Amino acid sequence: MDELRRRWLEAAHHLMTRSGMMARSGPEMESVAGNLLADLCFADERDDELEAIRHLLSRRYGKYGVHGPFAAIFGRENRCTGEVATVYGEQFHRLGYLEVDRELGASEWQALLADIPGRFESKDVRRSEVESRYGPPSMVVDRRILCYASASGGWASFDSWESTARYYDNGAYRFTSDDDPLIRLVRVPADDFEDGMILTLYGKVLRWGPGWWIHHPGPDASAESLAIAAQLRSVENPLFGDSL
């Protein structure tokens, strides 16, 4: 049993650092991570804690599983493998099954949570800015998701669409790699997925398209932009007026 437990702990680490080798889609990652967590809890006689985690994840992510909200927002279940891994990574870490490179103290953690909404909501932020602001991450998942863990068990994730962005350089007539991609989504502790989700400007464009502000204005939207958005909604649906 000791040897099995050691191998399971190694597998938990590999889930975070090599998620693409452990699963090919969000649902598959959920199955692999869930079974691994169940094995560890069984070995340590922590069935009650496992049941509490299952209840928590069901309440927070809904009937379609952990992968469901990610696939609903951005589509393509195979593009949320890393995100599902981070959700389970939080639980592995909280139970002591996953070591991280750094844990934030209470004051650092509270400062991070207080800073995130104003810094990321409807703004473009690059990965390097996250590390410059909050320091080295506790763990990097799938080479594109920065995770910050608190000593008390809290967990925040900063998701990029890709680990390296590629774009076409018209002047050079070739594709160029950008090793500092934009953050699309920040996830912080909350009772449910939507309450804990903060979309950057890039994330909102990915989710709703360039006209996101018409139907989904941000909390900092000006009175002028709100009025323009209302007029555009009226033009789209003149019979029913403003539906927001």
C-alpha positions as CSV (number, residue, x, y, z in Angstrom):
1,M,0.0,0.0,0.0
2,D,2.9,2.4,0.8
3,E,4.3,1.8,-2.7
4,L,0.9,2.4,-4.3
5,R,0.4,5.6,-2.3
6,R,3.8,6.9,-3.5
7,R,2.9,6.2,-7.1
8,W,-0.4,7.9,-6.7
9,L,1.3,11.0,-5.3
10,E,3.6,11.1,-8.2
11,A,0.7,10.7,-10.6
12,A,-1.0,13.7,-8.9
13,H,2.1,15.8,-9.7
14,H,2.1,14.6,-13.3
15,L,-1.5,15.6,-13.7
16,M,-0.5,19.2,-13.1
17,T,2.7,19.3,-15.1
18,R,1.8,16.9,-17.9
19,S,-1.9,17.1,-18.2
20,G,-1.9,16.5,-21.9
21,M,-0.2,13.2,-21.4
22,M,-2.7,12.1,-18.7
23,A,-5.9,13.0,-20.5
24,R,-7.1,14.2,-23.9
25,S,-10.2,16.1,-22.9
26,G,-11.8,17.8,-19.9
27,P,-14.2,14.9,-19.2
28,E,-11.3,12.4,-19.4
29,M,-9.2,14.6,-17.0
30,E,-12.1,14.7,-14.6
31,S,-12.3,11.0,-14.6
32,V,-8.6,10.4,-14.1
33,A,-8.2,13.1,-11.4
34,G,-11.4,12.0,-9.6
35,N,-10.4,8.4,-9.5
36,L,-6.9,9.2,-8.3
37,L,-8.3,11.4,-5.5
38,A,-10.6,8.6,-4.5
39,D,-7.7,6.1,-4.4
40,L,-5.7,8.4,-2.1
41,C,-8.6,9.1,0.2
42,F,-9.4,5.4,0.4
43,A,-5.8,4.5,1.3
44,D,-5.8,7.2,4.1
45,E,-9.4,6.4,5.3
46,R,-10.7,9.9,4.3
47,D,-13.9,8.9,2.7
48,D,-15.9,11.6,4.5
49,E,-13.6,14.3,3.1
50,L,-13.8,12.8,-0.4
51,E,-17.6,13.0,-0.2
52,A,-17.4,16.6,1.0
53,I,-15.2,17.4,-2.0
54,R,-17.6,15.7,-4.4
55,H,-20.5,17.7,-3.0
56,L,-18.5,20.9,-3.2
57,L,-17.6,20.4,-6.9
58,S,-21.1,19.4,-7.8
59,R,-22.5,22.6,-6.2
60,R,-19.9,24.8,-7.7
61,Y,-19.7,23.4,-11.3
62,G,-23.2,21.9,-11.9
63,K,-24.7,18.7,-13.2
64,Y,-22.4,18.5,-16.3
65,G,-19.3,18.1,-14.1
66,V,-16.2,20.3,-13.6
67,H,-15.5,20.5,-17.4
68,G,-19.1,21.7,-18.1
69,P,-18.8,25.4,-17.5
70,F,-15.4,25.7,-19.3
71,A,-16.8,24.0,-22.4
72,A,-19.9,26.1,-22.3
73,I,-17.9,29.3,-22.2
74,F,-15.2,28.6,-24.7
75,G,-16.3,25.5,-26.4
76,R,-14.3,22.4,-27.3
77,E,-14.0,20.1,-24.3
78,N,-10.5,19.1,-25.4
79,R,-9.3,22.7,-24.7
80,C,-10.2,22.6,-20.9
81,T,-8.0,19.7,-19.8
82,G,-5.6,22.0,-17.9
83,E,-8.4,24.0,-16.3
84,V,-10.0,20.8,-15.0
85,A,-6.6,19.7,-13.7
86,T,-6.3,22.9,-11.7
87,V,-9.6,22.4,-10.0
88,Y,-8.6,19.0,-8.8
89,G,-5.1,20.4,-8.0
90,E,-6.7,22.7,-5.5
91,Q,-8.3,19.7,-3.7
92,F,-5.1,17.6,-3.9
93,H,-3.2,20.5,-2.3
94,R,-5.8,21.1,0.4
95,L,-5.6,17.5,1.4
96,G,-1.8,17.5,1.5
97,Y,-1.4,15.3,-1.7
98,L,0.2,18.0,-3.9
99,E,3.3,20.0,-3.1
100,V,3.7,23.4,-4.7
101,D,6.7,25.7,-5.1
102,R,5.3,28.5,-3.1
103,E,2.4,29.2,-0.6
104,L,1.1,32.7,-0.1
105,G,0.8,33.9,3.5
106,A,-2.5,35.3,4.8
107,S,-1.6,39.0,4.0
108,E,-0.3,38.1,0.5
109,W,-3.4,36.1,-0.2
110,Q,-5.8,38.7,0.9
111,A,-4.0,41.4,-1.1
112,L,-4.1,39.2,-4.2
113,L,-7.8,38.6,-3.9
114,A,-8.5,42.3,-3.3
115,D,-6.4,43.4,-6.3
116,I,-7.7,41.0,-8.9
117,P,-11.2,42.5,-9.8
118,G,-10.0,46.0,-10.6
119,R,-6.9,44.8,-12.4
120,F,-8.4,42.2,-14.7
121,E,-12.0,42.9,-15.2
122,S,-12.4,43.9,-18.9
123,K,-8.7,44.7,-19.3
124,D,-5.9,43.2,-21.3
125,V,-3.3,41.6,-19.1
126,R,-0.3,39.5,-20.1
127,R,1.1,36.6,-18.2
128,S,4.3,38.4,-17.3
129,E,2.3,41.1,-15.6
130,V,0.7,38.5,-13.3
131,E,4.1,37.2,-12.2
132,S,5.5,40.7,-11.9
133,R,2.6,41.8,-9.7
134,Y,2.1,38.7,-7.5
135,G,5.5,37.0,-7.7
136,P,6.4,33.4,-8.9
137,P,3.3,31.1,-9.1
138,S,2.8,28.2,-6.8
139,M,2.5,25.9,-9.8
140,V,2.2,26.2,-13.6
141,V,-0.3,23.8,-15.1
142,D,-0.1,22.8,-18.8
143,R,2.5,25.5,-19.3
144,R,-0.3,28.1,-19.6
145,I,-2.1,28.3,-16.3
146,L,-0.5,30.1,-13.4
147,C,-1.8,28.9,-10.0
148,Y,-1.4,30.7,-6.7
149,A,-2.0,28.7,-3.5
150,S,-2.4,30.1,0.0
151,A,-1.2,28.4,3.1
152,S,-4.8,28.1,4.3
153,G,-5.8,26.1,1.2
154,G,-7.2,28.9,-1.1
155,W,-6.4,28.7,-4.8
156,A,-6.4,31.2,-7.7
157,S,-5.8,30.5,-11.3
158,F,-4.8,32.7,-14.2
159,D,-5.6,31.0,-17.5
160,S,-4.1,31.7,-20.9
161,W,-5.6,30.3,-24.1
162,E,-2.2,29.0,-25.2
163,S,1.2,28.7,-23.7
164,T,2.7,30.4,-26.7
165,A,0.7,32.6,-28.9
166,R,1.4,32.8,-32.7
167,Y,0.5,35.6,-35.1
168,Y,1.3,36.5,-38.6
169,D,3.9,39.3,-39.0
170,N,2.9,41.1,-42.2
171,G,6.2,43.0,-42.4
172,A,8.3,39.9,-42.0
173,Y,6.0,37.7,-44.1
174,R,6.1,34.9,-41.5
175,F,4.5,33.6,-38.3
176,T,6.0,34.9,-35.0
177,S,5.7,33.4,-31.6
178,D,4.7,35.4,-28.6
179,D,5.9,33.8,-25.3
180,D,3.9,36.3,-23.2
181,P,0.2,35.5,-24.0
182,L,-2.8,37.3,-22.8
183,I,-4.7,36.1,-19.8
184,R,-8.3,35.2,-20.7
185,L,-9.8,34.2,-17.4
186,V,-9.0,34.5,-13.7
187,R,-10.6,32.1,-11.2
188,V,-10.8,32.8,-7.5
189,P,-12.6,31.0,-4.6
190,A,-16.4,31.4,-4.7
191,D,-19.6,29.4,-4.0
192,D,-20.2,28.8,-7.7
193,F,-18.3,29.0,-11.0
194,E,-19.8,32.3,-12.3
195,D,-19.2,34.2,-9.0
196,G,-15.5,33.1,-9.0
197,M,-14.9,33.9,-12.7
198,I,-13.4,37.2,-13.9
199,L,-13.0,37.5,-17.6
200,T,-10.4,39.9,-19.1
201,L,-11.1,41.9,-22.2
202,Y,-9.5,39.1,-24.3
203,G,-11.7,36.5,-22.4
204,K,-14.9,38.4,-23.1
205,V,-14.0,38.7,-26.8
206,L,-13.4,34.9,-26.9
207,R,-16.7,34.2,-25.1
208,W,-19.1,36.7,-26.8
209,G,-17.2,38.2,-29.7
210,P,-16.1,41.8,-30.3
211,G,-19.6,43.1,-29.5
212,W,-19.6,41.6,-26.0
213,W,-20.1,45.1,-24.4
214,I,-23.5,45.5,-26.1
215,H,-25.2,42.6,-24.2
216,H,-22.7,42.1,-21.4
217,P,-21.4,45.5,-20.2
218,G,-18.8,45.4,-17.5
219,P,-19.2,46.8,-14.0
220,D,-17.1,49.8,-14.9
221,A,-19.0,50.7,-18.1
222,S,-19.6,54.4,-18.5
223,A,-23.1,55.9,-18.8
224,E,-22.3,56.8,-22.4
225,S,-21.4,53.2,-23.4
226,L,-24.4,51.9,-21.6
227,A,-26.7,54.2,-23.5
228,I,-25.1,53.3,-26.8
229,A,-25.4,49.6,-26.0
230,A,-29.1,50.1,-25.2
231,Q,-29.7,51.8,-28.5
232,L,-27.9,49.0,-30.4
233,R,-30.0,46.4,-28.6
234,S,-33.1,48.3,-29.6
235,V,-32.0,48.3,-33.2
236,E,-31.4,44.5,-33.0
237,N,-34.8,43.9,-31.6
238,P,-37.1,46.9,-32.1
239,L,-40.3,45.0,-31.2
240,F,-39.2,44.2,-27.7
241,G,-36.9,47.1,-26.9
242,D,-34.2,46.8,-24.3
243,S,-34.0,43.2,-23.2
244,L,-31.1,43.6,-20.8
